[in-house]
Amino acid sequence: MNEADREEAPSGGDPVGDPGEGAFLDLHVQREALERRLVLVQQQQQFGTNAEAIAQAGTEEREALLDLDRVLTLIRAAEYRRRPGARRW
């Protein structure tokens, strides 16, 4: 692969052709979707008029927070692995 064929990632880091790059970007897509879901359920709790729907939104909020924590942990691990000289455990 010559220099003309290599595209740089938006972050200016690894080339887009890197197999790990797609997985890394997918994690950010998941993070964004979870953040949107979290905002929605928080608004449902705040502005809901049905007690049952508000309780359901609270349950969904807890699930979204757990999923978001998992994805953010994976993102932090992926960011560490992308650093030069990162140790492999």
C-alpha positions as CSV (number, residue, x, y, z in Angstrom):
1,M,0.0,0.0,0.0
2,N,1.5,3.3,-1.0
3,E,1.1,6.7,0.7
4,A,-1.6,7.8,-1.8
5,D,-3.8,4.8,-0.9
6,R,-3.7,5.4,2.9
7,E,-6.4,7.6,4.3
8,E,-6.0,9.2,7.7
9,A,-8.7,8.7,10.3
10,P,-10.7,11.9,11.3
11,S,-8.7,11.9,14.6
12,G,-5.5,12.0,12.6
13,G,-4.4,8.7,14.1
14,D,-4.4,5.3,12.5
15,P,-5.2,4.8,8.9
16,V,-8.9,4.1,8.1
17,G,-7.8,0.7,6.6
18,D,-6.8,-0.5,10.0
19,P,-9.1,-3.4,11.0
20,G,-9.3,-2.1,14.6
21,E,-10.5,1.3,13.4
22,G,-13.9,0.1,12.3
23,A,-14.5,-1.5,15.7
24,F,-13.3,1.6,17.4
25,L,-15.7,3.8,15.4
26,D,-18.5,1.3,16.0
27,L,-18.0,1.8,19.8
28,H,-18.5,5.5,19.4
29,V,-21.6,4.9,17.3
30,Q,-22.9,2.7,20.2
31,R,-22.0,5.4,22.7
32,E,-23.9,8.0,20.8
33,A,-27.0,5.8,20.6
34,L,-26.9,5.0,24.3
35,E,-26.5,8.7,25.2
36,R,-29.5,9.5,23.1
37,R,-31.5,6.7,24.7
38,L,-30.5,7.9,28.1
39,V,-31.6,11.5,27.4
40,L,-35.0,10.2,26.1
41,V,-35.7,8.0,29.2
42,Q,-34.6,10.9,31.5
43,Q,-37.1,13.2,29.7
44,Q,-39.8,10.5,30.0
45,Q,-39.2,10.4,33.8
46,Q,-39.2,14.2,34.1
47,F,-42.2,15.0,31.9
48,G,-44.2,11.8,32.1
49,T,-47.8,11.8,33.4
50,N,-48.3,8.1,33.9
51,A,-46.7,6.6,37.0
52,E,-46.2,3.2,35.4
53,A,-44.5,4.8,32.4
54,I,-42.3,6.9,34.7
55,A,-41.3,3.7,36.6
56,Q,-40.5,1.9,33.4
57,A,-38.4,4.8,32.2
58,G,-36.4,4.6,35.5
59,T,-35.7,0.9,34.8
60,E,-34.7,1.7,31.3
61,E,-32.4,4.5,32.6
62,R,-30.6,2.1,34.8
63,E,-30.1,-0.4,31.9
64,A,-28.9,2.4,29.7
65,L,-26.4,3.6,32.3
66,L,-25.0,0.1,32.7
67,D,-24.7,-0.3,28.9
68,L,-23.1,3.1,28.6
69,D,-20.6,2.3,31.3
70,R,-19.7,-1.0,29.5
71,V,-19.2,0.8,26.1
72,L,-17.2,3.7,27.7
73,T,-14.9,1.1,29.3
74,L,-14.4,-0.6,26.0
75,I,-13.6,2.8,24.4
76,R,-11.0,3.6,27.1
77,A,-9.4,0.3,26.5
78,A,-9.3,0.7,22.8
79,E,-7.9,4.2,23.1
80,Y,-5.1,2.9,25.3
81,R,-4.3,0.1,22.8
82,R,-4.0,2.7,20.0
83,R,-1.3,4.6,21.9
84,P,2.3,4.0,20.7
85,G,4.1,1.6,23.1
86,A,0.9,0.4,24.8
87,R,1.4,-2.8,26.7
88,R,-0.5,-5.9,25.8
89,W,-1.8,-7.7,28.8
